[in-house]
Amino acid sequence: MLGRNKWSLKRRAGPAPAPGPNDPLATPSPEFDERAYLERNPDVAAKVEATPGMSAWRYFVEQGWLENRIGAPRSLYEDIRRRKNHEIDQILPPSFLRKRIHGADDTETFEQAGRAIAADVFKYLDRAGGSGPEFRVLDFGVGCARVLRPLQDLIGSASTPREGMEWYGCDIDGQAIAWCQTYLSSRAKFVVNETMPPSPFPDRSFDFVYSISIFTHLPEAMQFAWLKEINRVLKPGAVAVISTHSFGAPRKRKEERLIARGFHHGGGKGAEGLPDFYQTSYHTREYIEREWSKHVSVETFVERGVNSDQNLVLCRRLS
């Protein structure tokens, strides 16, 4: 637990550190019956007696809530768990992960971009047909949750928030997934996927899939393979939001030929910690409508629809 001492039975008894003046857990909850808790947990009673400054409530909020002990209401366990998870949830990813995902490690632009992208993705959530507790969302290429966290917060603060959504994130970056699993496990289930399909998800698993700054870096054969995979895991009526790069204005004849073909992969510096194939990819709208439609149903193309930078492609499952 961050910022708190974790008490151990092997720890030599000494004065318990006093809670900070602004600690919301310093005052016992009205739901907590200290006498009943100590009676049901005699080893805790012995520890409280042996440790100056310790109390049953202090033990409960520092360690007891993790041990699932008897003697306290289940609702109180859940309340403490939410508070503790909120503390952990405020932690930002380390600088090397921010730079790998965002291209820069400063926290301000990392968070600004995440919020802006989440707002753009949020606009299309209602295009998905599902609702209720079976509504499942996948962040394909979640990284260190730059978009997932603000998107969840945006949904939660909406005038008509969705309840009981299930969230998943996958990525080839094992370090990013390990960080998410450590700090964001209360928000979503995070898994590592291989560089090529299949993903670990069953057919028709998700109502809404979004993939930001992933197909902007894949070689052609790999993008087709993952489009097929996204199509596989979409439920009927579900949607996928995918971002792409546009070509710039051609400056050489070779660039004109690439634009005429509609796709180019290569260039850029890649990203430290990611495979060599992770280069920059460019798509024309015509290419997407012609080639992607062989693997998913392309419904909408919005130029610069993601953070006023990348294009937004809305896809559905092929019938």
Secondary structure as GFF3:
##gff-version 3
##sequence-region A 1 319
A	DSSP	alpha_helix	34	40	.	.	.	ID=ss1
A	DSSP	alpha_helix	42	50	.	.	.	ID=ss2
A	DSSP	alpha_helix	56	59	.	.	.	ID=ss3
A	DSSP	pi_helix	60	64	.	.	.	ID=ss4
A	DSSP	alpha_helix	65	67	.	.	.	ID=ss5
A	DSSP	alpha_helix	74	89	.	.	.	ID=ss6
A	DSSP	alpha_helix	95	102	.	.	.	ID=ss7
A	DSSP	alpha_helix	107	122	.	.	.	ID=ss8
A	DSSP	three_ten_helix	125	127	.	.	.	ID=ss9
A	DSSP	three_ten_helix	132	134	.	.	.	ID=ss10
A	DSSP	beta_strand	136	140	.	.	.	ID=ss11
A	DSSP	alpha_helix	148	156	.	.	.	ID=ss12
A	DSSP	beta_strand	166	171	.	.	.	ID=ss13
A	DSSP	alpha_helix	174	183	.	.	.	ID=ss14
A	DSSP	beta_strand	189	192	.	.	.	ID=ss15
A	DSSP	beta_strand	206	211	.	.	.	ID=ss16
A	DSSP	alpha_helix	220	233	.	.	.	ID=ss17
A	DSSP	beta_strand	234	244	.	.	.	ID=ss18
A	DSSP	alpha_helix	253	261	.	.	.	ID=ss19
A	DSSP	beta_strand	263	265	.	.	.	ID=ss20
A	DSSP	beta_strand	281	283	.	.	.	ID=ss21
A	DSSP	alpha_helix	285	291	.	.	.	ID=ss22
A	DSSP	three_ten_helix	292	294	.	.	.	ID=ss23
A	DSSP	beta_strand	297	306	.	.	.	ID=ss24
A	DSSP	beta_strand	310	316	.	.	.	ID=ss25
###
